């Protein structure tokens, strides 16, 4: 019991120091500039200016902490090491494949359940090759039972399968079961190599939807590229 209360007191102390430090940083940072200008022109007394500065910094701190506490998604390009780890084998065979993925992080504290990734559009140049149907992409690993409905936790990244390239030069998208049953076919959509733009979205049960525009350059199976170029809710 004593250990519990010591831990609780330590947690409260750390929270207090964090909030106080953020508040004090706000007072001594950019907010101090307009108040310094007021002091030059002697608009208010020094005491009133300090009180005003303290209250403005307090409201700014409250806003910043509120913003940080609201869970939201960040979709980003995988690092070089993350891309290397996405090389795997196709099913039970010994044929290698590379999963071209994007990284999804949960910003803010806590967790979000029932997170889904959706394919929205595939475009080459100004030609929209595909859009429309509710096509869900898998979170890695795509064979897991929660691949289409993932729980995201803060500080633990997850990865969405977007494009899958086997060594035999075929192409797949990151659907459950990897079978594309929509029209037009993947052979029509990706009828030549080169640069494509793929729009996806990630949503959850208690967070706003986050969209991202991805640039996919289809080259060889192990030298292609997938990167996030723009993002926005």
PLY file of the C-alpha trace (Angstrom):
ply
format ascii 1.0
element vertex 233
property float x
property float y
property float z
element edge 232
property int vertex1
property int vertex2
end_header
0.00 0.00 0.00
2.82 2.43 0.84
4.46 1.65 -2.47
1.20 2.44 -4.25
0.84 5.83 -2.54
4.49 6.69 -3.19
4.00 5.86 -6.86
0.80 7.93 -6.95
2.48 10.92 -5.30
5.37 10.65 -7.73
2.96 10.61 -10.67
1.10 13.67 -9.39
4.40 15.48 -8.86
5.59 14.71 -12.39
2.27 15.88 -13.86
2.45 19.10 -11.86
6.03 19.77 -12.94
5.16 19.05 -16.58
2.20 21.46 -16.59
4.13 24.11 -14.66
7.11 23.79 -17.00
4.89 24.12 -20.07
3.16 27.15 -18.57
6.44 28.81 -17.61
7.88 28.14 -21.08
4.86 29.87 -22.57
5.41 32.90 -20.36
9.10 33.17 -21.21
8.72 32.32 -24.91
7.03 34.04 -27.80
4.18 35.40 -25.66
6.62 37.65 -23.79
7.41 39.66 -26.97
4.13 41.63 -27.29
4.11 42.21 -23.53
7.67 43.53 -23.74
6.46 45.97 -26.41
3.69 47.13 -24.06
6.28 47.65 -21.36
8.39 49.82 -23.69
5.44 52.13 -24.29
4.47 51.96 -20.60
0.87 50.98 -21.43
0.29 49.14 -18.13
2.10 48.80 -14.90
4.65 46.00 -14.58
2.39 44.15 -12.14
-0.61 44.24 -14.49
1.49 43.13 -17.44
2.83 40.16 -15.49
-0.69 39.14 -14.44
-1.97 39.43 -18.02
1.00 37.46 -19.33
0.45 34.73 -16.73
-3.23 34.33 -17.61
-2.64 34.37 -21.38
0.12 31.77 -20.99
-2.20 29.68 -18.82
-4.94 29.64 -21.48
-2.38 28.82 -24.18
-1.08 25.95 -22.03
-4.62 24.62 -21.50
-5.21 24.73 -25.26
-1.94 22.96 -26.04
-2.51 20.23 -23.48
-6.09 19.73 -24.68
-4.84 19.41 -28.27
-2.18 16.89 -27.21
-4.74 14.83 -25.29
-7.09 14.40 -28.27
-6.16 11.16 -30.08
-5.51 11.51 -33.80
-3.67 9.63 -36.51
-0.42 10.39 -38.29
0.32 8.60 -41.57
3.97 8.67 -42.59
6.52 7.07 -44.91
8.26 4.00 -43.54
11.94 4.33 -42.67
14.65 2.38 -44.46
14.80 -0.20 -41.66
11.02 -0.53 -41.63
11.02 -1.11 -45.40
13.67 -3.82 -45.06
11.59 -5.61 -42.42
8.61 -5.72 -44.83
10.33 -8.30 -47.05
8.62 -11.62 -46.45
7.50 -14.82 -48.14
4.25 -15.45 -49.98
2.08 -17.82 -47.97
3.70 -21.22 -47.43
5.93 -20.92 -50.47
9.51 -19.77 -50.62
8.76 -17.02 -53.12
9.81 -13.64 -51.66
7.53 -10.60 -51.69
7.85 -7.05 -50.44
4.98 -5.32 -48.65
4.98 -1.63 -49.50
3.44 -0.06 -46.42
2.81 3.20 -44.63
3.26 3.77 -40.93
0.33 4.85 -38.74
0.93 6.41 -35.32
-1.61 7.44 -32.71
-0.87 10.93 -31.42
-2.17 11.78 -27.98
-2.55 9.45 -25.03
-4.70 6.37 -24.82
-5.96 4.02 -27.49
-8.48 3.88 -30.33
-10.39 0.73 -31.18
-11.82 -0.50 -34.49
-9.28 1.31 -36.65
-9.68 0.68 -40.37
-7.65 1.68 -43.43
-9.49 2.35 -46.67
-8.38 2.68 -50.27
-10.05 5.72 -51.86
-8.45 6.39 -55.25
-5.73 5.31 -57.67
-4.49 7.84 -60.18
-1.80 8.00 -62.86
-1.08 11.55 -63.95
-4.49 13.16 -64.49
-6.10 9.82 -65.26
-8.14 8.46 -62.33
-7.81 4.72 -62.81
-10.02 3.67 -59.89
-12.23 5.19 -57.16
-15.46 4.45 -55.37
-16.03 1.17 -53.57
-15.40 0.68 -49.82
-12.15 -1.26 -50.19
-10.49 -1.98 -46.85
-6.73 -2.39 -46.60
-5.14 -4.64 -43.99
-3.01 -3.69 -41.06
0.06 -5.88 -40.85
0.10 -8.84 -40.54
-2.67 -9.17 -43.09
-3.51 -12.74 -42.03
-4.30 -11.76 -38.43
-7.89 -11.72 -37.19
-7.68 -7.99 -36.40
-6.14 -6.96 -39.74
-9.29 -5.05 -40.74
-10.15 -3.69 -37.30
-7.03 -2.79 -35.34
-6.61 -1.31 -31.89
-4.04 1.48 -32.01
-2.13 2.41 -28.89
-0.05 5.51 -28.27
3.71 5.06 -28.81
3.14 1.76 -30.71
3.21 2.17 -34.53
1.16 -0.01 -36.85
1.63 -0.58 -40.58
-0.91 -0.62 -43.41
-0.32 -2.92 -46.41
-0.85 -0.84 -49.55
0.93 -2.59 -52.42
2.45 -6.07 -52.49
5.04 -7.00 -55.11
6.17 -10.61 -55.56
9.36 -11.48 -57.39
7.39 -12.74 -60.41
6.54 -9.11 -61.40
2.82 -9.40 -60.54
1.13 -6.79 -58.37
-1.37 -7.03 -55.52
-3.05 -4.51 -53.24
-3.24 -4.97 -49.48
-6.74 -6.44 -49.31
-7.75 -9.27 -47.03
-7.05 -12.44 -48.99
-5.15 -10.30 -51.55
-7.80 -10.89 -54.23
-9.03 -7.87 -56.22
-12.61 -8.52 -57.37
-13.50 -5.02 -58.54
-13.63 -3.39 -61.95
-11.44 -2.40 -63.64
-8.96 -5.18 -62.95
-5.54 -4.53 -61.46
-4.01 -5.35 -64.84
-6.00 -2.48 -66.34
-5.28 -0.09 -63.47
-1.55 -0.82 -63.39
-1.11 -1.46 -67.09
2.31 0.17 -67.22
5.16 0.79 -64.83
5.87 4.21 -63.47
4.42 6.74 -61.06
0.98 6.41 -59.47
-0.81 8.33 -56.75
-2.87 6.37 -54.23
-5.22 8.02 -51.74
-6.00 6.19 -48.50
-7.76 7.05 -45.24
-7.47 5.76 -41.68
-10.39 6.05 -39.28
-11.31 4.78 -35.83
-14.20 4.63 -33.40
-13.22 7.82 -31.54
-11.01 9.86 -33.86
-11.30 11.99 -36.96
-10.50 10.38 -40.31
-6.98 11.06 -41.57
-6.35 11.00 -45.32
-3.02 10.69 -47.10
-1.88 10.92 -50.70
0.78 8.34 -51.48
3.25 8.33 -54.35
3.92 4.85 -55.65
6.65 4.34 -58.22
6.36 0.87 -59.72
9.74 -0.38 -60.84
11.17 -3.80 -60.08
9.66 -5.77 -57.22
12.49 -4.81 -54.83
13.29 -1.29 -56.09
9.83 0.28 -56.16
8.90 3.18 -53.87
5.95 4.15 -51.70
5.97 7.47 -49.86
3.52 9.89 -48.27
3.48 13.17 -50.21
0.54 15.01 -48.64
-1.81 14.36 -45.77
-4.79 16.03 -44.22
-8.08 15.38 -42.47
0 1
1 2
2 3
3 4
4 5
5 6
6 7
7 8
8 9
9 10
10 11
11 12
12 13
13 14
14 15
15 16
16 17
17 18
18 19
19 20
20 21
21 22
22 23
23 24
24 25
25 26
26 27
27 28
28 29
29 30
30 31
31 32
32 33
33 34
34 35
35 36
36 37
37 38
38 39
39 40
40 41
41 42
42 43
43 44
44 45
45 46
46 47
47 48
48 49
49 50
50 51
51 52
52 53
53 54
54 55
55 56
56 57
57 58
58 59
59 60
60 61
61 62
62 63
63 64
64 65
65 66
66 67
67 68
68 69
69 70
70 71
71 72
72 73
73 74
74 75
75 76
76 77
77 78
78 79
79 80
80 81
81 82
82 83
83 84
84 85
85 86
86 87
87 88
88 89
89 90
90 91
91 92
92 93
93 94
94 95
95 96
96 97
97 98
98 99
99 100
100 101
101 102
102 103
103 104
104 105
105 106
106 107
107 108
108 109
109 110
110 111
111 112
112 113
113 114
114 115
115 116
116 117
117 118
118 119
119 120
120 121
121 122
122 123
123 124
124 125
125 126
126 127
127 128
128 129
129 130
130 131
131 132
132 133
133 134
134 135
135 136
136 137
137 138
138 139
139 140
140 141
141 142
142 143
143 144
144 145
145 146
146 147
147 148
148 149
149 150
150 151
151 152
152 153
153 154
154 155
155 156
156 157
157 158
158 159
159 160
160 161
161 162
162 163
163 164
164 165
165 166
166 167
167 168
168 169
169 170
170 171
171 172
172 173
173 174
174 175
175 176
176 177
177 178
178 179
179 180
180 181
181 182
182 183
183 184
184 185
185 186
186 187
187 188
188 189
189 190
190 191
191 192
192 193
193 194
194 195
195 196
196 197
197 198
198 199
199 200
200 201
201 202
202 203
203 204
204 205
205 206
206 207
207 208
208 209
209 210
210 211
211 212
212 213
213 214
214 215
215 216
216 217
217 218
218 219
219 220
220 221
221 222
222 223
223 224
224 225
225 226
226 227
227 228
228 229
229 230
230 231
231 232
